[in-house]
Amino acid sequence: TLFRDLSLTTQAVKDALDTGFRHFDCAERYRNEDQVGVAVKAMIEAGKISREEVFITTKLWNTNHRPERVEPAFAASCQRLQMDYIDCYLIHTPFAFQPGENQDPRDEHGNVIYDPGVTLIETWRALERLVDQGRCKSIGLSDITLEALKEIVAVARIKPAVVQVEAHPYLPE
């Protein structure tokens, strides 16, 4: 269980905006969308920034890969962020988990329960529809291998604008 004072996140975002930061990387899984939304809205209402000056990235979590779950997950992120649109929406990881409200579905042995009923390209097509509707300006992927990325790029109507890569001494990508 994570113990943290989420009000610190709101204040940190306000301080970052005051300092000049304009890109915020959020995710349903990070559980930081509410706090970022509160901070950005407060700074807009105070006349310190405009929405157009801020670039908001957020991510679709693994339990929402099925196309019928993408739009409701996106809408929920927009609501938490208190925004009409998202600048960049990413597929958090290329692995679909069992759909549902449990973000970390596990079997009786502690193994992740994956969802074999959806492909990554089906999820991608649902993100493309969000761009078509003007609800997000760009889409991308996170934590994806080069081979899986090539498969998406080969068939994507809207190519990924962003590929977020995890890289550190324990995971050199």
N, C-alpha and C positions, 0 to 999 in steps of 0.2 A: 504494500500500500504506500502510495506517495503522500507525504505530509508536506504541504507547502501553503504559504499564504498567497492566495491568488490575487489579493489586492496589490501585492508587490509587482505582479505582472502588469497590471494596469498602470501603476506609477512608472515602471520601467519603460513602457511604451510611450507614455507622455514625455518622459525625460529624453528618450531617444528622438522623438519628433522635435522637441525643443532644440536638440543638438544638431538636427539636420538629417537624421535617418529618414528614409522614405520607402524602404522595402521591408515588409514584414512577412515572415515565413510561418504560416499557421498550418494546422491540421486538425481534423476531427479527433484523431488519436492523441494529439498533444494536449487536448482539452484547454486550449488557450484562446479559442476564437471569441468567447464571451468577453474576456478581459481586453483583448486587442480592440474589439468593436467598441467597448465602452470608452476606451482611451481615444481612439480616432474620432469618434463622434463628439466627445467633449472638446477636443482640439479644433474640430471644424466649427462647432457651435461658438467657441471662444474667438473665432475669426483668425486663428493662428495658421491654419492650413485649409486647403480645399481638398475634396475627395480626389480630384484629378491629379493632385500632387503626390498621392500615396499609391504605391504598388503593393497590392495584397495577393499573396499566393496562399492557397490552402489546398488540402489534399483529401481525396476520396479514400476512405478506409477499406480494408480487405473484405469486410463483411457486406459491403455494398456494391460488389462488382456486377451483379446481375443487372442488365439494362433497366429493368423496372424499378430498381432501387437507387439508380444513379441520380435521377432528378430529385426525388425526395431528400436524399443525402445532401445534394448541392443546395437545395432550398433551405434546409436546416442550417447549413454552414452560413448562408447569406443572412438568415435570421439572427444567428448568434453574433455574426460580425456587424449586424445592423447596416448592411449594404445592399444596394440594388443589383450590383454586378461584382464579379470577381475578376481581377486582372489576369490571373493564371491559376488554372485548376489542374492539379496533378493526380495521377493514379499513384497512390502512396507506395505500393509495391506491386509487382506483377503477379502476386499470388492471391487467388480468391479463397476466402475462408467461408465456412458455413454461414449462410445469410442469417441475420437476426440482430438482436440488440446486444448480445454478448460479444464484445469486441475481441475476445480471446477464447474462442470456442475450443474446448479440449475434450478428448475422450477419457474413459476411466483410467487410462494409463498415462495421462498427461500429454498426449500427443495432439498437436494442432489438428483440427478437423477442417480439411480443405473442401472446396466446392468444385467438383468435377463437372458441374452442370453449366459452366460459363467459360468462354474463352476470352483471352485478353483483347482480341480484336472486337468482340461484341461489346465489351466495356468501353473500348476506344470509340466505337461508333456512337455510343450514348453521349460521350463527351463532345464529339463533333456536333451533335444536335444542339448542345448547350451553346456552342459558338454560333451555330446557324441562327439561333434564337436571340443572339446578342446578350446572353446572360453572363458569358465570360469572354474575355478578349483573346485568350490564348490557352492552350492545353499542352500538357506534357506528361512525363513519366519520371518516376523516382526509383532508385535502387534496382535498376534493371540491368541485365547483362547485355553486352554488345550484340550477342546473337539474337536475343529476344527483341532488342530494339530494331535490328535490321528487319526482322519479320514484320513489325508494325509499320516501319517506314515504307516497306515495299507495297503495302496495301492501303495505307492511310490516305484518305481524301484530304484531310488537313494534317499536315506533317507536325510532329512534336516541335513546339517552340522552345521547350526547355527539357533537358535531361539532367536531373539532379543525381549526382553520384556520391555515394558514401565512400570516403577514402581516408584512411588513417593508418598508423603503423601496423595495426592488427588486421587491416583489410585494405591492402594496396590495390586500387582499381586502375 
